[in-house]
Amino acid sequence: MTKYGIAIDTKRCVACNRCAMMCKVEHNLPNGVLWNRAVTEGGDFIMTPGGTYPDKLSLKFYTLSCQHCDNPACVEVCPTGASSKREDGIVLVDYEQCIGCESCIAACPYDGVRTFVGDPQYALDFKVGDSTVLDVVSGTVSKCTLCVERVDRSERPNCIDLCFAHARYFGDLDDSGSEVAKVLKERDYDLLLPEQGTNPNVYFLK
Amino acid sequence: MCIQNGAGNKQAHLNSHPLQIDNNNCNYNMGVGITRFVKKTGATVLATGDDMAGLYFKNFLLNTPMNALEDLPNAKTIIVWGANPAEASFTRSAWYYICKAKEAGANIVTIDPLYTPTAAHSDMWLPIKVGTDAALMCAMANYIIENNLIDEDTLKKRSVAPLLIKEDGGYVRVADIGEAPQKDEDNLPVVWDEATQTFVLYTNASNPALFGSHDVNGQTVRTVYEATIENIKPFTVEYAAAECGLTVGQVVAVAKMCSTETPTTFHIDWGIEHTYNSWRIYFASAFLAALTGSVGVSGGAYTTSRSLGSKIFKAPVKYDLSCLNVENAKTSKAITGDYVCDIVETGKWSGEDFPIRAILVQGCDPLDNFSGPTYLLKAYEKVDFIVTIELFMTTTAHYSDLILPAAMPWETEDFSTAGFMTQKAIEPIGEARGDFTIIRDIAVAMGYDDLFPLSGEEYLRSILDTPENLKAGLGYDVYHEQGVIMGDYESKAFASPESNKLGLTRFYLEELIPRDDWGQRFPLKDRLPYYEKSIESYAENQKREQYPLYGFSNHDNYHGQSVWAHNKWLDEFRTFEGKPYCRLHEDAAKERGIETGDDVRIFNDHGSCVMKAVVTRGIQSESLWVPHGFFWDEFDEGFAQTLTGYYPDPVTSNSNFNDWICQVEKYKGGAA
C-alpha cells in the first residue's frame, strides 16, 4: 500500500524558505498565503537563538506544512467531505465542496499549515507555476497538496528537489527501498505533537 | 567622461575577457559595447571597490589556490570565517558539503559577529568583533608556534618561511651568492640548508633553516619566518582575546583544533574583508596555512572555493576576441570609483588635473552598495551629468540626471563567459534596450557612426565561431538554439597546490604594489602578517562615547546586493510587519529600553536610518547589524547604507562598508 511521507533533516535545514518560496511559485499563491514555511525554535523571533550567550546558544531549524496525517483531524470534522485523504496518503481539500467554515483550521493541531483564503491579492498581474495547478478559491481553505500534480506524474514535490542542503526526503513510507524509508531506518527522528493522535507523516531527523 | 562599472571590472585595467555584448547585471567583464567605446573615446573606467581587498590579494597578488567544494567533506576541521554558507546569497553551494563533513565527524567552527544559521549548526561560535580577525589569526599563529604544533614539512618546504630577505625587501637569489644564471627566470631564491651548512636553491634544500641571519654581500639578511615572528609578537593569545571580544579559552581552542585536528579547511570568504585594515588577513591566513599544512592537500585549504569540481554543461573551447580591437585606440585610465569623492573635491587625481563632467553608470548601483554614499552623493551633485543604465529604480537611478532603461536577460540575446547563451524570449518593454544597443546608439549620437560596424549577432558569431568551437559543435548557432548545452556530469574533489612562480605559500611579498597607484609604497611590516585596528570601528575610538556600537552588515538570505529590492514575496520573509529591521543584543537593547518590534533610529556622523529592531542573544554583544539591499525608499527615514563611511584603504582601495560605529535609540517613543 502506498503511503507518501516526508522526512526533513533538521541538521541540514537552515530555514532559508526556499522551499516555501518554490511552493508559492509552483501553486501561484496569493499574498500572505504560504503552504510551507521555515520555522526556528530558540528565541522569540525567527533566527533568534535560545540558551545563554555566547557559548551555549541553540537554534533549531525545520519547515512546517500539512503533515498528511493517518488520522487527519481536518477530515474528521469536515462537514462537507471537502477534506479527504487519498489512498496513497495525500490529504487534499476540494475547493468546490469547501464552504469555508474553518472547522479544519480549528481542529488541526498544527497551527499555520492551512489558510482561509478570503479576498486573494497577488503580487504579480500574471500567473506563475504549474499550469495544471488549480487556482485557490476565495472563501475556501488551502494547504499543502504534496504537489499532487507532480506526484501523479511520478515526480517529487518541488520542495524536495529544490533544497540546496539536500535536507528533504520524499517517498512511499511503505516501500523499504524508497529514499525516505531508507533514511528513517538510519536516523533518529521526532514527530510534531504525536500526543495529539493524528499520526503525522512528516518526520524530523535529529 | 567616466564610466562607473560594477563587478564588471575587478582589475585596475581593462578586463581581458570582455565577451558579453549586453552587460546586464554586471558580469565580470565589460562587453563588446563598453570595451570598444572606451578604446575609441579614452573614457576613464571607474572600477568597483567592492570586495577589492579580497579580490586584489586572492586573485592578483597571491593567487590563493582553491580546493573544490566537493573536497570539504575531506576536512577534519572546517573554520568558517567571514563566511555564511548556510545563508549568504552566492555562497550556498558549500553548505551541503559542510554538512557532509560534519556527518563524517568534522569539527565546524564559525567565527562571525552574528550567530548565523551557519554558526547555529557549528560546534563552536566565536562572536568576534568586526575587523579584528587578523589579530585572532596572528594569535593563533603564535600559539601554534609556542606549543610546537607546526606542520614543519609545509612550513619549510612549501612556504616562503625559509627564504631570506635583503634590505631592499627582495629575496636572496642565486645571483646574490654566486654566478648570475643565464636566464633571469632562473634567478630563483636560495635558502640556508642546515644539512649542508650552505646556501642552496630553495627547491634543493633538504633541511631549510627557519631561523638565522647571514651576511650576504655586506647586508644582513634573515628568514621570512624570523621577520614574521617578530612582526606578530605583540599579538598574543591574551591580546587577541581582549581585542576580539573573546576568551583566552576560545582562542586557544580554535588554535589547537586547526593545528592538531587536521586536515583543516579555512573556509574564508569576503565577510571579513570590509574594514580598513582587513587586507592584512590575507597575509595572516597564508601564514596559518603554512603552519598547519592547510594548502594543496585533500581537506586542506585556506580560502573558500567558488568553483565546484563538477561540470554540467559545455563551455566553448576558444573565443576570438579580435572584434575588441579598435584602430587608433586611446589609452584609458582605470580608477576605483569610490575616489570620485576626492577627485570631485580637489579636481585632481594623482597630481594631474582631472575634471569629471559626466559619469555613465553601468552594471552597478553605487549609492546602495558602495561605502559612504553620503559622500558619494555630495560628489555626484557636483558632476554635471550622471547617466545610469538600469533595470530598477535603484537609489543611484533615483539620483541620476538620466536613466537609460536596460533590457532583462530574456529580452535580448547575449553570451555569458560562464559558457551559455541567454536567449531572447520577448521584445524589450517600452524603451528598454540591451546594453550593447544602448552603447552603440550613444556612440552614433556622439558621431562615432562606424564604431560598431557589426550587429550584435555578428559580434557574437565573430567571437564564438572559431574553428575549434565549430569543430566541437559549440558555435553560435548551437547556443542560439539551445541556450545551454548539457554535457556529462563529472565531479572531482580536487585540491589545488600553489600555482605562483615559486610554488610556495606566500605570507610575505617582496613588493606591495597598490591597486590605485599614486606612488605609495609599503614597508616591511605591511608585507608580512600583522594586525592594525580599523579606521573607525575600534574600541578606543573617542567617538565611541557618542557611538558605542560596532555596526556591520552581511549578505543575508533574502538580498543579493541591491538586486532583489522591492519584492513583495521576499518582504513576507525579511521584514517585520513590512519594515526592514536591525538586530542588536538583548543587553544593548535593555540599556536603551528597546524591544523587538520597536521603531529605532540608528545614527552616526555619516548618516542615519529608521527601521524596526529585533532583539537577540545571537550577536556580538556590542554590535549592531543592519540589512543590506533595501533601496532608499523602503525605509521610513534615511537609508541604511548612509551609516557607512568613506574609507578606501591605500593598498586595495576597498569599499570598507563594515568599518563604522553607531548609536541606536527608540524612535518617537517607538512602540511597534
Interface residues (C-beta under 8 A of the other chain):
Chain A: K11 R12 V14 A15 C16 N17 A20 M21 K24 N31 G32 L34 G42 G43 D44 F45 M47 T48 P49 G50 G51 T52 Y53 P54 D55 L57 S58 L59 F61 A123 F164 A165 H166
Chain B: A86 E87 R92 S93 W95 Y96 C99 K102 E103 Y115 P117 T118 A120 H121 M124 W125 P127 Q250 N557 K568 W569 E572 F573 F576 H585 E586 T596 V614 V615 T616 R617 G618 S621
